[in-house]
């Protein structure tokens, strides 16, 4: 069993599910969950997204890397602290800001800024 598999099993057990029940929550068969735990099947992007949606208090950093605690801390209102989706951080709703960010991300523009700042 891989480290990720061990942690996935630990989380499933902590929630009181068996593999089939957990699989039903995330849209995969119980056998597939067993394969993920055993390490013969990788946890794909779609499955990872579903796990994050179904279990927002599970730390995916803990699941994949063993960093921190299994469950994310909650604020004073009992809500899990969540990081904004990266796309919202880098592509704001304002089209002008989005256009400026795309412009500043261009390699030629970055070089011109470095030249101006003598970096």
PyMOL commands that set and color helices and strands:
alter all, ss='L'
color gray80, all
select helices_A, chain A and resi 3-14+19-26+30-38+45-54+60-65+86-90+95-104+107-116
alter helices_A, ss='H'
color red, helices_A
deselect
rebuild
show_as cartoon
